Amino acid sequence: MEALRGPHNLIRLIRTGATFERTGAMAVVLDAMDAPRALRVAIRLFAAPFRWLGYEGDPEMPPATRAITALGPAYIKFGQILSTRPDVVGDELAVQLRVLQDSLPPFPTPQAKRAVAIELGQPVDKLFSEFSDPVAAASIAQVHRARLAETGETVAVKVLRPGIEKAFRRDIEAFYFAARMIERLSPASRRLRPVEVIAHFESVVLGELDLRLEAAAAAEFAANTAKDQGFAVPTLRWHLSGRRVMTMGWVDGIGAAEVAQIDAAGHDRKRLAARVLQLFLAHALRDGFFHGDMHQGNLKVGPDGTLIALDFGIMGRIDEYTRRVYAEIIFGFIRKDYKRVAEVHFEAGYVPADRDVDAFASALRAVGEPIFGMDASRISMARLLNYLFEVTERFGMETRTELILLQRTMVVVEGVARTLDPHINIWEASRPVVEDYIRESIGPKSVARDLGRTVQVLSRFGPRLPALAEAALVRQSHPEPEPRRRDLPPIGWIAVGAALTAAAGWVASLV
């Protein structure tokens, strides 16, 4: 089957380049990337003959937006990420791409009403006394403002685009094809695991294609952040939500990208910028569950200055051990303790054990010192990640697929913060949150907590531990099953000790 799809995917990738060339986006993107002249000439010469294969797109849109919109939902997702990075793609291109966040062409309202009626099993007029035309349209769904027939409450109804699953699958297949080709043609790229990166991206976005999963994520996120001052999540309406439809409470506010309106409303943009960054770190480190698509289009500023999050289709989750590693790395950079940052990389297995930890620490110093010597407005997470990429490549560090969304969202959040406050110092803003987490998670209290959890886990298996220990000892002592042995090897005493410890904890829990 893959062999049959290969030509189709190759044509899809050629069409991507042709679309960028036909819409004029190729020159815009190469200029924004400040690509070397040789690379510009090579790309343009390759794409020019296939120009006729490219999609024309909407001539009313700027070139880059026109090309990405014509190519489909997966490309739009990448464009949304870049729209928050004016320091990477330039101010002009970032402004062009910002329309991808929530201002795409909508599909007709009658189609949306039919989808709602089918999903919820009742006519729209019976459920809602009002149902507006789309108020926002993104790559995967669009939002309508409606009024509940029973209570008169204003709500937001999110409806998936028709045929979005098929369109996204087509794009993802082309991405997989490109990733496999890269691995075959460039063995050095395999450490970056391009196929796994695409698989991760696919799993994340597939979650957006089932609004029941987004509803569950919104509910969990709301519960986790209920006590966060100055932050809110709209209330979910479960009885009006399903696989292709989700209903939440309506929120009024100013978009995080509308700087002039935020100023006119009298909000403190510097405080908001720091709050955006601190909230993201708090959710990632404290809860291990964070908003993975926190761009300007998904944030509003309420009348009282509360930050209101929207769109919970992409959420990130990281385990507690990884959170501690991540916090120690950030904290080490904040304190300029490059030796400790290096040790953490080795302890976590991020860098092969046969490499020199001191040499790695020196390389990290070369990454950090130039950045800390810059003016606050020039300190950039994007630049740091770029430097880190170069260092980790030299030391054989493989791409950590579980951290891709976390790293990407950190870059996006930095972009949002810089929109609100171009002079924000991301390290100073991050310090209080990271320090609080370090105090809570790395110290005597956390050690006692970890030991307590270990005893609880062992105690739950208390009744089974003797049999497990016996079976293990039998396998260790003889290839054939045999009865109990009186003389236990050293590992046997360890197993028995663990069993006794667990049993003691189990008994104590019953007293």
ABEGO torsion letter per residue (X at the ends): XAAAAAAAAAAAAAAAAAAAAAAGAAAAAAAAAGBBAAAAAAAAAAAAAAAAABBAEBAABBAAAAAAAAAEAAAAAAAAAAAABAAAAEAAAAAAAAAAAAABBBBBAAAAAAAAAAAAGBBAAAABABBBBBABBBAABBBBBBBBAAAGBBBBBBBBBBGAAAAAAAAAAAAAAAAAAAAAABAAAAAAGAAAAAAAAAAAAAAAABAAAAAAAAAAAAAAAAABBGBBBBBBBAAABBAABBBBBBBBEBBAABAAAAAAAGBBAAAAAAAAAAAAAAAAAAAGBBBABBBAAABBBBAAGBBBBBGAABBBBBBAAAAAAAAAAAAAAAAGBAAAAAAAAAAAGABBAABBAAAAAAAAAAAAAAAAABBAAABBAAAAAAAAAAAAAAAGBBBBAAAAAAAAAAAAAAAAAAAABAABBAAAAAAAAAAAAAAAABEAAAAAAAAAAAAAAAAAAAAAAAAAAAAAAAAAABABBBBBBABBBAAAAAAAAAAAAAAAAAAAAAX
